[in-house]
Amino acid sequence: IGQGPFSAAVATRTSETVPTSPPLNLSLVASTSTRVTLSWAPPPIQYQNGVIIGYRLQVFNTQQSLLRETNISNGSTVNSLLPFTTYLFRVAAMTVVGRGPYS
């Protein structure tokens, strides 16, 4: 008496979930006195937890008041800013399940 043959292998994939790491290397360049261009790298592959379908951008003033929030693709230009004003920017990656942590 012993083991019989194994069944044929069956493949499956688990469902996506939200990313567990923020985008990396967020970089900002003030291209004019009223425009900032942003760039970043996606989260590391092992923390993407699915297909990255876009990014969520938030823009704050120095009092931490949310001024803008929008869905964007990779890289973005923010226009209509006030000259000589400090802003805070953060970006989060998204899968079909939802948004991950912000940078």
Buried (B, 14 or more C-beta within 10 A) or exposed (E): EEEEEEEEEEEEEEEBBBBBBBBBEBEEEEEEEEEBBBBBEBBEEEBBBBEBEBBBBBBBEEEEEEEEEEEBEBEBEBEEBEEEEEBBBBBBBBBEBEBBBBB
